[in-house]
Amino acid sequence: WSNRMSKWIHVDGCEGATGANSMYEHGWGKKLNYILAFLPEHVADVTKRYTRKFDTAEFQVRRREYSASETMSDMIIAQANAALSGGVNKKRLEELIKRHEMEIEFWKSVENKDWKDCEEGGELYSEGRLSGSFAWRSARNEIGQSKNNEKKGQNTDRSDSSLQALSSNFFRVERYHPTPHSTNNEIVISLK
């Protein structure tokens, strides 16, 4: 929570990024279900800050894997908040309730907006994960969504720079064939 900005903000220490809410869904191609924010005395479901697919059937199926309904999710979070805020003074409790109300208002305001309208600076995060080895990022399907660049007519081979860096230092990667929904991506490596 940023007191200065009066909102929950995205911070990813591994990537060195802040305010890039579209990073995971749009940039990395992750299939989200829940994103929670934590304070010592409060838990908040901030998922809607990170997705524009919340109301789709596919997204809701993923959420139902963890909780039977949104009502049940809200009850679980309310129970966690009741347990965490037990020793909190009245003024702090009022502040936490106000934050929750502000988050609900935010959700309503962005419900039908495009990412560009909500992202800091109006720019979508379009890169895949930068931290970690190329093989690790590939195995997790976090090298980015090439389909987003195809629409713009840009080069869709996100692996070029990573492959060059790896091959010049350790080994030569001959072929890399990612498949969008498979965990059996193929990487062929030849040692010199």
Protein Blocks (a to p, Z undefined) as FASTA:
>chain_A
ZZklopacdddfknopghilklmmmmnopacfbdcdddfkbccdfklmmccklmpmklmm
mmmmmogbfklmmmmmmmmmmmmmmmpcfklmmmmmmmmmmmmmmmmmmmmacfklmggh
hiacfbdcfedcfklmmmnopnbpfklmmmnopafblklmmmmmmmmmmmccfbdcddfk
bckbccddddZZ
